[in-house]
Amino acid sequence: MASFSEMFSGRKRSSSVWTNFSYDEKQKKSKCLVSDCSMFVATKNPTNLKNHLMKHHRDVYDEMLSVEQEQKTQCNASKKMKIDGKFLLIISLSAEF
């Protein structure tokens, strides 16, 4: 079990890719948690972890991308800007061509 300092040290990992990886501080590697995969990725960089998912677990990668896109859409739709003491809801409409 991780010590208190190991559990609460460093930056919070906010990328959704971390649901599929755990970081081993002793080995300085990220372990893939996808079933039947025992690979370690020699980094904790989210982009490299996403590349591992894209190459080895395409279905998990596609699902992660759809979750990220949904979160981004919800975030953009609910941005608020304070103007003259009032909140103005800004709705971002993007068209893909």
C-alpha positions in Angstrom: 0.0 0.0 0.0 1.2 3.5 -0.8 2.4 5.8 1.9 0.6 9.0 2.8 3.3 11.1 1.1 3.1 9.0 -2.1 -0.6 9.3 -2.3 -0.7 13.1 -2.0 2.5 14.2 -3.6 2.8 15.9 -7.0 0.2 17.3 -9.3 -3.3 15.9 -9.6 -3.6 13.7 -12.7 -6.6 15.2 -14.5 -6.3 13.5 -17.8 -8.9 10.8 -18.5 -6.2 8.5 -19.7 -5.3 7.8 -16.0 -8.4 5.6 -15.6 -6.4 3.0 -17.7 -3.0 3.4 -16.0 -1.3 3.5 -12.6 2.1 5.0 -12.0 4.7 3.0 -10.1 7.0 5.6 -8.4 9.7 3.0 -7.7 10.0 1.9 -11.3 9.2 5.3 -12.7 6.8 3.6 -15.2 3.1 3.6 -15.9 1.4 0.2 -15.9 -1.5 -0.4 -18.3 -4.6 -1.6 -16.5 -6.5 -2.8 -19.5 -7.3 -6.4 -19.1 -4.7 -8.9 -20.4 -2.1 -6.2 -20.9 0.8 -6.3 -18.6 2.9 -3.6 -20.4 4.7 -0.8 -18.6 5.1 2.5 -20.4 8.4 4.3 -19.4 6.7 7.6 -18.8 3.8 9.4 -17.1 3.2 11.7 -20.0 -0.5 11.5 -20.9 0.2 11.8 -24.6 2.5 8.8 -24.6 -0.1 6.9 -22.6 -2.8 7.8 -25.1 -0.5 6.6 -27.9 -0.1 3.2 -26.1 -3.9 2.9 -26.0 -4.3 3.9 -29.6 -1.8 1.3 -30.8 -2.7 -1.6 -28.5 -6.2 -1.0 -27.3 -8.1 0.8 -30.0 -11.6 0.2 -28.5 -10.5 1.7 -25.1 -8.9 4.6 -26.9 -12.0 5.4 -28.9 -14.2 5.3 -25.8 -11.8 7.6 -24.0 -11.9 10.1 -26.9 -15.7 10.1 -26.9 -15.8 10.8 -23.1 -13.2 13.6 -23.5 -15.2 15.2 -26.3 -18.4 15.0 -24.3 -16.7 16.7 -21.3 -15.3 19.4 -23.5 -18.7 20.1 -25.1 -20.3 20.4 -21.7 -17.6 22.6 -20.4 -17.8 25.0 -23.5 -21.6 25.1 -23.2 -21.5 26.3 -19.6 -18.8 28.9 -19.6 -19.9 32.0 -17.7 -18.6 35.5 -18.0 -19.3 38.2 -15.4 -20.3 41.5 -16.9 -21.4 44.4 -14.8 -22.2 42.2 -11.8 -24.3 39.8 -13.9 -23.5 36.5 -15.3 -23.8 36.0 -19.0 -24.0 32.4 -20.2 -21.9 31.9 -23.3 -22.9 29.0 -25.5 -20.2 27.8 -27.9 -21.5 26.5 -31.1 -19.0 24.9 -33.3 -19.7 23.5 -36.8 -17.5 20.8 -38.2 -17.0 21.0 -41.9 
